[in-house]
Amino acid sequence: MITPQEFARRRRDLMAMMSANSIAILTAAPERVRSRDTYFPYRQDSDFQYLCGFPEPEAVMVLLPKRPQGEFILFCRERDRSREIWDGYRAGPEGAREGYGADDAFPITDIDDILPGLLEGRDRVYYALGRNRSFDGQLLDWIEGIRARARTGAVAPDEFVDLDHLLHEMRLFKSAKELSLMRKAGAISARAHCRAMQAAHPGMYEYQLQAEIEHAFATEGARHPAYGSIVGGGDNACVLHYVENGAQLQDDKLVLIDAGCEYQHYAADITRTFPVNGRFSGPQKALYEVVLEAQRAAIEAVRAGNHWDEPHKATVRVITAGLVELGLLKGEVEELIAKGAYTDFYMHRAGHWLGMDVHDVGDYKVDGQWRLLEPGMVMTVEPGIYVAPDNRKVANKWRGIGIRIEDDVAITRKGTEVLTGDVPKTIADIEHLMAS
């Protein structure tokens, strides 16, 4: 669990980067309707969560660097016994101060009376415009109201700065405690994938494997997947974001599972591909070995000082050479890479940032150049080969084979740490686990 001290440190670090006489404003995630009068399970906005850990909707956070009366103000719902009987407990302003470190806290219903006064006289507002359109309008109305009183000496902020630029750079570098939570998420997810491999058999349905995975998440305290679980058997593995998960698994086919849990707001992201009947066929084995070699090459390239694109380039080289060797591509490897011929079979990049969001925040380029990898960053490494079932340019034995292998990798001062390495990924280890 992230401690109150770490939340306070994050707020201090953010405010240290803000200009003098400025204000930062963040809004909580709204509740979202699932159907009619039922709602999706609530999840706090990741930026809001990162800075204070307050778990409720209808909340606004205000940061005021060097304000003598207190730098961290929270607006939130009041305690309401009648609503708490139906919807669950609320912290209320008192709980926001005692449990979440707010220097001061007010009912959200008082925000129109209080926040304009906090904005008045500030030079700069740090805020993520466009994320909460309703609040955008409210904020602009307050500023217009201050400007309308200019003849009385009221001074409105004259500059908006995107808060994401500062905050997302902070989130890109994980603390020791964050890495600990991500190891836990990775370990839970790894055990879930092993459970799925052992449960799989011809005739079961994709959604049944999904249930095995998500049951394993929940029993270890990770009550929600980090994203919609992908369970694609046979041809469905060639659909990159396949989420229907409704088909029956066939005896001689592979199944691709891309699934990870969220543990205390931190995501894991694992993909494994394995044979439904526990034994790889010859063509399946040949393509699988190419993907596995590509992933190993990419993980080797995940090193501090290398740039972001180097792991991807390593996968492109291995996959293109492998496809040429197997006869799915014809020509010189360098020329095929230059032409992008591999994209008929490998059409995505080798990974993405990982953290509180499965596709986590952080720039991939700085000043137009791929950024250098540094200790504290966490990324996925997930090469794949997908041979469309209607691809008439290749022999029939390859068609409908989709393979991806994905792990989560932390960059450390000593090299790399694979956070999800407990799931078998060699052919021998997968077949051994499935036979056990």
N, C-alpha and C positions, 0 to 999 in steps of 0.2 A: 504494500500500500504506500502511496506517496504521502509523506508526512506534511503536517502544517508548516514545518520549517522549510521544506523544499518548495511548497507553493509560495511562501513569503519570499524566498530567494529569487524565484522566477519573476515575481512582481518587481522586486528591487532591480534585477538585471534589466528588465524592460524599461523601467522608469529612468534608469541611468543612461539609456540610449535616446530618450526623448529630450527635446529641446526645453530650455527654461520657459516657465510660464505657459505650459501646455497641459492638455487634458486628453486622456484616452477613454474611450467608451466602447464597451462590448455588450452584446445582448445574448441572452440564453437562447437555446434552440426552442422553437415553438413545438407544441404538441401537434401531431399530424393525424388527420382522420383516415382511418382504414376503410370504413364503410358506414355510412349514415351516422350513428351516434357511438361507434366504437373507434378506438384509437390504436395506432401502432404502439408497441412498448416504447416508453420514452427513453431517449438517449441524449445526454447533454452535448451541446456544441463542443467540438474538440478544443478550440481556442479558449473558450470560457472555462472548460474543465481544466485545461493546462494551467491556468493562472490562479484558480481558487478551489476547484473541486466541488463547488456548490452544485447539487444534483437536480435542482428544480427548474421548471419552466417559469415564464413570466418574471424574469429577473434581469436586471441591468447592473453591470459592473462599471465603476468609474475609478480611474487612477489619476491622482493629482500630485505629481512629484514635488517634494519639499513643502507641501501644505502643512503648516504647523498644527492644525486641528486634526490631522489624519490624512493619509495618502490613499487609503483604500476604502471606498464607499460602495455599499451594495443596496440596491432596491429589490425587494422581493415581496411575495405574498405574505399577508398577515396570517397568524394562526386563526383557524376557523373550525371549531369542533364539529359543526354539522357537515362541512365538506370533508373533514379528515375521516369521519366515520365511513364515508363512501369511497374516497379517493386515496387515503393514506396520509401519514403524518406530514406536517410542514414544519420547517425550521422557524419561520417567522423572523422578524428583525433581530430579536434577542438571540435566537439560535445562530443567525448569521454572524453576529459578533462573537459569541462564545465558541461556536464550533468551527467557524470558517475564517476566523482572523480578520473580519472586517473592523476597521477603526470606527466606522459608524454605519448604521443600517436603517433604512426607512421603508415604510410600506410602498409598494409599487404604485398604489393609487395616489401617492403624494408626489410623484415624479414631476408633474407639470409645475408644481409650486417650488420645487427645490433645484432641479437640474439646470434650468435657465440661469439661476444665480451662480451656479458653479461654472457655467460656460462664460458668463460675462467677464470681460477683462482678460480672457485668455487669448494668447496670440495664435495658437495652433491647436487643431483638433485631430487626434489620431483615431481613425475610424475606418471600418471596412464598408464603404458605400456599395450598395447593390445587393448585399447579402440578406438584409431584412428590409424589404421595400416599405413596409408599414412604418417601421421605426425611422427609416430614412426621412420620410415625410414629416414625422413628428420632430426630428432633430432640426430639419431645415426651418420648420415653423418657429421653433424656439429662437433660432438665430435671426430670423426675420423680425421677430418681436423685439429682440435686443437692438437691432439696427433702427427700428422704428422709434426707439427712445434715444437716438444719438444726440438730439438737442438737449437732453437732460444730462448728458455726460456718459451715457452707457456706451461701452465699447464691445463690439462683437468680434469673435475670432475671424481673421481674414484669410486663413489658410487651412485646408483639409489635407491630411497626409494619410496614405493607405497604411493602416496598422499592420497589414499582412507582411509587408516588407521586413519589418523588424521581428515580429512575432514568429513568423514561419522560419526565419533563419535560426532563431533560438531552438525551435522544435526539431530542426534537422539534426541537432547534436544531442544525443541521448546521455543522460546522467547514469551513474552506476545503478541507481535504483530503477530507472526506466529499463535498463538492460536486464536487470534481474526479473522484472515483470515480463519482459519479452521472452526471456529464456523459459519462464513458466508457461507462457502462452504457446511457445514452440513445443515444449515437452508434452503438454496436454494434447495438442493437435497431432503430434507424432504418434502418441498412443492410440488416438482415434483412427488414424490411417492404418495402423497395424491391425486394429480390430476389424476394419472394413476388409482388409486383405484376407483375413482369416474367415470372415463371414461370407465372402462372395462365392457364388456357385451358379452354374447355368440355370436359367429359369426364374431366378429372382428378378425383382424390378429395381430400376435405378433408385427410386424413392426409398426402397428398403435399405439400400446401402447408405443413402443420405441419413436415414433414421439412425443407423448404427453409429455413424460419425457424430451426429449432433447429440445423441444420447451420451456418448463418451465425453463430449464437451461438458454437458450439463452436470454429469455426476462428479466432475472434478471442480465445479465452481465457476466454470466459464459458461454462463447461462445463455449466451447468444453467439451465433457465428459472426465473424468479422465482416462477412459479405455473403451473398447468396451462394450456397454450396453448388458446385458443378459436379454432376455425376453423369458422364457421357459414355455409353457403351457402343462399341462398333463405330458406325458412321458418325454417330453423334459426337464423338471425340474430335471430329474435324470442325466443329462449330465452337469457336473460341470461348464465347460467353454463353454456352448452352446451360439453361437453368430449368427446362421443363421437367427433366428427371422422371419421365413417365414410361420409358420403354423397358421391355423385357431383355435381360442379358442373355446373349447367345453363347453357345458352347465354345466356338472356335474364335471368339473375338476378344479384343482388349477392352478394358474399361479405364477411363481417365477420370480421376477424382481430384478436383481443385477445391480445397476446403481448409479453413483455418478458424480457430476460435478467437473471440475477444476476451481478454482476461484483464479486469480492472482497467478498462479503456485502452488496452494495448493489443494490437492485432498480430496474429500469425497468418502465414500464407504458404501453404504447401500444395504441391501437385505431385501425384504419383500415377503411373500408368502400369497396369498389370493384366495378365490374362485371366479371363473369367474362370477358366477351368484349371488354373494353376500352372500351366505349361505354355511357354512361348513357342509359337511356330517359327519356322526358319525365316520368313520375311519379317515377321514381327521382331525377332531377335536381332536381325541385321540392322533395321532402322533404329531400334532401341539403343544399340551400342553406339551408334553415331550421336544420338542425342545425349547419352551419358558422357561420352568423350567431350562433347561441346560444353556440357555443364562443368565438367572438371577443369577444362581450359579457362572458362570464364571465372570460376572461383579462384583459380590461381592468379588471375589478373585483378582481382579485387584486393588492392593493396593501397595503403596511404601513399600519395604521390602520383599514382596513376590517375588518368582522367576518367570521367564517367563513361565515356564511350568505349574504352578499351575492353572491358568484359564482353560487350556486345560484338565488337569486331572479332574477338576470339571465337565466339560462337558461329559467326558468319563463315569464317575461314574453315572451321572443322566441318560444319554442316555442308557447305558447298563441296568440299573435297570428298566427303562421304557420299553425297548424292551422285557425284561423278563416278566414284568407284563402284557404286551399286547399279549404275546405268540409268538413273532417273534424270540426270542431266548429262549433256554431252558438250565437251569443249574444254578449254583451258581454265583452270580454277580462277586465275587473276581476272581474266576477261569476263567470266561469268559473274564474279563479284562486282566488277565495275558496271555491268549491265543490270545488276539486281535480279539475275535469273533465279536466285534462290528464293525470292519472295513468293513464287508460286507454291512453295512448300513451307516457308518460314516467314510469316508476314507481320510479326510483331517484334518489339524490342526484347532484349534479354532480361529486363527487370525494371524495377521502380523503387522509389523510396518507401520505407515501411515504418510505421510508428503507431500513433493513436488512430490514424486512418490507414486503411489497407493500401490505398494509393496516397501516400503521405505527402505533406507539404514540403517545400524546398525547391529552389531553382536548380535546374539541370545545367544551365549555362550561366556564366558570369561574364558580362561585357562581350557577349557574342561567342564566347569560347566554352567548350565543355569544362565544367568545373573539376578541380582536383578532388580526389577522395581523401577524406581526413578521418582520424579516429573519432568515434562517437556516432558516425553515420551508420545506418542500417538499410540494406537494400535486398531485394529478391534477386535470385538468379534462376531464370526459367526458360531455357531454350526449348524449342519444339520442332517437330516435323509433322505436317498434316498433308496427307495425300487424299485429295477430294475423291469421293466415290465415283464421280462422273469425269474424272481426268483420263481422257482417251490417249494421252501422250505417253503413258507408262503402262507397263504390263499389268494385267488384271490382278496378279498376286499382291501388288502394293496398294491397290485402291481401297479406300475406306479405313486406312490405318492412320490414327492420330495419336501422337505421343508427345507428352510434355513432362519434364522433370523440374521441380522447383523447390528451392530451399531459401531460407532467410539467413543472411550473412551480415554480421557486424564487423566493422572495420575497427581494429584495435591498434595500439602502439606496437604490438608485437607481430601483427599480421592480420589474420581474420579468425573469426569464430563463427562456425555454422551452428545456428541456434536450433535447427530442426533436423539434426543429423541422426536422430534415433529411428528414423523410418528407413527400412531397407531400400536400396535402389539398384544394387547389382542384380543381374538376372538370377544368379545362384542364390543370393540371399532372399529375394522375393519368392522364388519357387520353394525354397526351404521353409520359409514362414508359412506359406499357403498350404504346404503339406503337413505342417505340424498340428 
